Amino acid sequence: MSTVVILSGMDRPGITQALLEQIEALQVSHAISDMEQVVIHGHLILTLALEISPESRESVLTSLAECATLRGLEFRAQEGDHQQIENLSSESSVHITVMGRELTAGPLGQVAAIVSAAGGNIERIFRIAHYPVTAIELLVSNVAVASIKTSLAAVANSTEVDIGVQAGGLQRRAKKLVVLDVDSTLIQQEVIELLAHHAGVGDQVKNITDRAMNGEIDFAQALQERVGLLAGLPARIIDDVRSEITLTPGARTLIRTLKKLHHKVGIVSGGFAEVITPIAEELGIDFIAANHLEIADGKLTGRTKGQIIDRAGKAAALRQFAQLADVDLADTVAIGDGANDLDMIALAGLGIAFNAKPVVRASADTSVNTPYLDSVLYLLGIPRNEI
């Protein structure tokens, strides 16, 4: 058994130092098996798990209580189970990230209820970001990801918070592969709609795009119909369209952070390589899969060439990228917004619906409903200070 010491009160410099010096000065067996300190709006909570021999316990606690009182702190001590501390690093521990523009008690209470119903215990709660959204992380023991994943996704899909869940332990920091859809995910536009605008068929193409993204018509069929409307468009328009593209806010930050953490990044697009490849190269994207426009005599023919990257093609690309990156599928993340992203979202270890259509939100592991793509980093447990 350990003795858990808890000090709380207004924070000021030197408190932690004074406590540790007091413990050291007692010159008894007092190994520290766990320690955590948080400061919330100037209020300190310091928790220490001490291995104290029974014969010296009373004198040690009395001395520590006096140390706390001198510094205006409340002091509590209780017996703690050392096994609970070890459980935090076990394979049965999970990390749950909850984020939103505004976090309220309702959704957080639902998360706690799901953990409790699954037999889990919330061991720690701490904030990992406050901008551009507030994100907190719950460290939970004695529960498996599979037992709470679906229920947590339901909460995220029915409230205004986003929730991610990952297994704890070293695997959480394993090399990952993050694969993104392009149109309306990595970038804010639909490339084919930009091309259609120059061809004077914008409304027709947008209507077909909307039906395809909602899963109302087959993507391959929709692609051929839309590309057919572009026949005769000068190929030089591709450069004009590329200059009209704007990245989703946070896209550069997301990719730069992932790369610095030695993760791999891929993009899969139902759009066109001729437009997005230079952008991907500038961002340092590792893998690209996209459709190709057929061009003859300096004009678009109204046809594509090569294999079509549709719903099944995106999943196949994710699998291929994982093999090339030497990453297990369990360590992959897929991010998309449309029905043609569903297969890769289902295949990935973590599937994220980003400002997505309802059919995608209902199927993904979690959803991100802020306009900032780098918010995905919080769902991966990457705190703001590492971004």
N, C-alpha and C positions, 0 to 999 in steps of 0.2 A: 504493500500500500504506500502511496505517496501522500504528502500533505500539500494541499493546494492553498496557496496564499493569494489573496486578492486585495489590491489597494485601489482606491478610487478617490477622485477629487479633482480640483483644478490643477492643471499642468503647470509646471515651472521647471527651468533648467536645473539639473543636478539630482532629481529624484531617483532615477534609476541607478545612478552612480552611488548615491548614499545607501540605498537598499543593499546593493551588492557588496559594498564595503562593510556594512554591518554584518552581513552573513559571513563574510570572510573573517571578520574579527572575532567571531564566536569560537573559532578553532575547534569545531566538531564536525562529524561526518554530515555533510549537507550537499550531496550531489544534486545538481539541477537537471531534472529529466525532461522538462518542458518549460517554455517561457513565451509569453506573448504580451505585447503592449499595443494599445490603440489610443489615439487622441481624437476625439470628436468635438469640434467646435470649442477647443480649449479644455475639454474635460478628459482626464486621464483614467484609463482602466489598465492596470498592470496585473498580470496573472503569472504565478510562478509555481511550478510543481517541484517540491523538494523531497529528497529521500533523507529523512531524519530518523535517527535511532529513537526508540520509545523512551529511553531514559533521559534524553536531552530535549525531547519535543516541547515540553512546557516552557523551559527557560528560553529556547530559541524563539518561540512564538511571542513570548512576553517582550523580548528584546525587539523583535520586528514591529510589534504593535506600538512600542514607545517611539521607534524610529518614524513610523507613519504619523503618529499623533503630533510629533514635533513639526511635521511638514504639512499639517492641516488635512491629512488624508484619512479616509475611513479604512478600517482594516478588518478583514475576515479571513478565517482559516477553516478548512474542512478536509476530511479524508477523501482521497481520490484513488481511483483504480488505475494502476499503471498500464493495464492492458488496454484501456481506452485510448491512451496516448499512442500505443503501438498500432492500434487499429487505423489511425489516421493515414498511415503510409501503406496500408494493406491494399490488396487488389479489390476489396469490397468497398473501398471508399470512392466517392464521386465528387466532382465539382459541378455545382449548378450556378450558372451566371444568369442574373435577372437584370434587365436594363430597360430604360425608357426615358422619355423626356421628363416624366414625373412619376416617381414610384409611390404607390399608395398601399395601405395595409391590406386591401382586399385581395389583389393578386398574390401578394407575398404570403398571406394567410392560406391561400389555396395551395401554394407550393409547399408550405410547411405541413399541411394536411396530407398531401400526397406522400411526402417523405415518411410521415408517421404511419400512414396506412400500410406502407410497404415494409415496415419494421425498421426503418432507418432512424438515425439520430443526427440532428444538426449540431456539429461540434464547434464550428467557428463561422462567423459572418464578418466580412470586411469589404470595404469599398475599393474598387479597382479603377474607377473613373468617375469624374464629375462633369466632363465636357467631351463632346457635344451632347452626350446623354449621361444620366447617372447610371452607373453599373455597380452592382454588388455581387459578391461571390459567396456561396454557402459551401462549406466543406462538410460533407455528410458521410457518416460511417455506417457499416452493416447494411448496405443496400447495393444492388446491382443496377447498372444503367438501364438494362432491358426492362426492369420491373417498374420503372418510373418514366421512361422516355415518352411513351405514347400519351400518358396522362398530362405530363408537363407541356407537350406540344398542343394539347387541347386547350390548356389555360392560355398559352401564348396566342392561339388563334381566336380566342373569344374575349381577349382583353387588350389593353393598349400597352402591354409590356412584351418584350422579347425574351425568350428563355433558351439557354443552351445547357446541355449536360454532357459531361465527359468523364471517363474513368480516371481515377487518380493514379498515383505512382509515376515511375519514370516514363511510362509510355506516353503520358500526356505531353512530354516535351520531346517526343520522338520527331524525326524529320517528317514533315507533312507535305502533301501535294494539294494545292488549292486550285480548283478549276472553276473559271467563271464563264457564264454566258456573256455575250458582248452587248447586243442591242438592248437598251433600257436597263442594263446592269452595269457593265464596265463603262459604257457611254450612255448619254442621255437620249440619244436619238435611235430611230430604226433606219439603218442604212438604206434599205430598199425603198423606204418612203422618201428619203432625200433624193434618190435617183429618180423616183417616180415624179417628184415635183418638177424636176428639170424636163421630164418627158411629157408633162402636162396631164398625167394620169394619177395624180396624188390621191384623190378621193377614192378612186376605184381600188387602188393598191392598199390603202389604209383599211378599207372595209374587209378585204380578204385577210390582211394581217391580223386584225382583231378577232376574226372568226377562228383563225388558226391558233392564236395564242390562248384562246379560251377553250380549245380542244373541240371545236364544233366541226372542223374539217381536217382532213389529213394534211400534215405539213408539206410532204413532198408534192402533193397535188397543188396546194396553195402556192408553193414556191414556183412551180412551172407556170401557173397562171399569171403570177405577178411578173416574173421575168419576161414572159411573152409580151407583156404590155410595154416593155422597155426596148423592143426591137427598133433598130435604127438610131438609137441615141448615140451621139459621138462619144468615143471612148475617153476623150480628153475631159469629159464631165466628171470622171472618177476623181481627178485631182481637185476639182472644185468641191465635190462632195466631201472629200477628206478634210478640207479646210473648214467645213461647216460643223464638224463633229466636236463636241465638248465632252470631256470626261465627267463621270459622275463625281460629285464632291467626295473627297476622301480616297479616290481610286489610287492616286499616286502614293499617298501615305500607306495605304494597305499593302501595295505591292512592294514598296521600299522596305517596310518593316518585315514583311515575310522573307524577303531576300536576305536582309541582315541577320535574320534568325536561321538562315540556311535552309529555308523551305523552298520548294519548287512551285512555280506558278504556270498554269496553262489557261488558254482560252479556247472555247468551242463556240462556233457561231453558225447560225443559219444564214448569216449574211455572207459577205464576199471577201475573199482573201486579198483581192486587188485593192480594196479600200482600207482594210484594217491591218494588214501585215506591217506597213511602215510604222503605224502607231504602236503595235505590239513590240516591235524591235526597239523603238525609242524608250519604251517602258521597261525593257529587259525581261519580257515574257519568255519563258523557257520552251513552251510547246504551243503550237497553233494548229487548229483544225477548222476549216471553213470551206464554204462553197466557192466555186470558180465560175466566173462569167466567160462565155465564149465570145471572142472578139474577132471580127474579120473585116478587112479593109477599113480599119479605124473606127468601126461601129459595133455596137452590141447586136448580136444576132437574135436575141430573144430566147436563147437557150443557155443552159449551164453545161459544164464539161466535168467529167470525173464523177466520183462517188458523191452522192448528196448527203450532206450532214443534216440529218433529220433527228427525230427523237431517239431512234435506235443508234444512229451514227454518233450522237453525243455521248451516249453511254459507252459505246465501243472506243471512242477517243479517250475517255476517262480511264478505261482499263489499259489502253495502250500507253498513255502517259505514265500511269502508275508503274508499269513494267520498265519503261525507259528510266524513270526516276528511282527505281529500286525501292518503292514505297508500297507497303501493304494497303489493300483497299480500305482496311479499317482505319488507316491514317490519312485518308483522303477527305477533302471537303469540296462539295459541289454547291455553287451558288447560281441561282437563276430565277426567272420571273414568269416564264411561259410554259404552256402545256408540253412543248417539245423539250423542256428541261426535266420532265418528270422521271424518265428512266435513269438519268445520271444522278439525280438527287436521291433516288431510291437505292442506287448502287453504292454511293459514297458512304464512308463511315459517318459523316455528318452532312445532312442535306439542308441547305438554307434557302428559304424563299425570300428574295429581296424585293420589297415593294411589289409583290407578286399578285397574279390573278387568283381568285378564290380557290380554284381547283388545285393550284400549286400550294397555297398556304395549307390547305386541308391535308396534303400528302407529305409535306416536308417535316423534318425533325423539329425545325424551329423557323421562325420568321423574323425578318428585320424590317421594321416599318418606319425607320427614320430615313432621311435622304442622304445619309452619310455612309458611304461604303466601308470606311475604316471602322465603323462600329462592329463589324464582323470580328475584328480582333479581340474584342471583349468576350465574345462568345467562345473564343479559343483560349480564354484565360490569360490573355496578354494585357497587363495593366497599362494604364495611360503613361506611366513613367518609362515604359519600354518602347513607346511608339515615337 
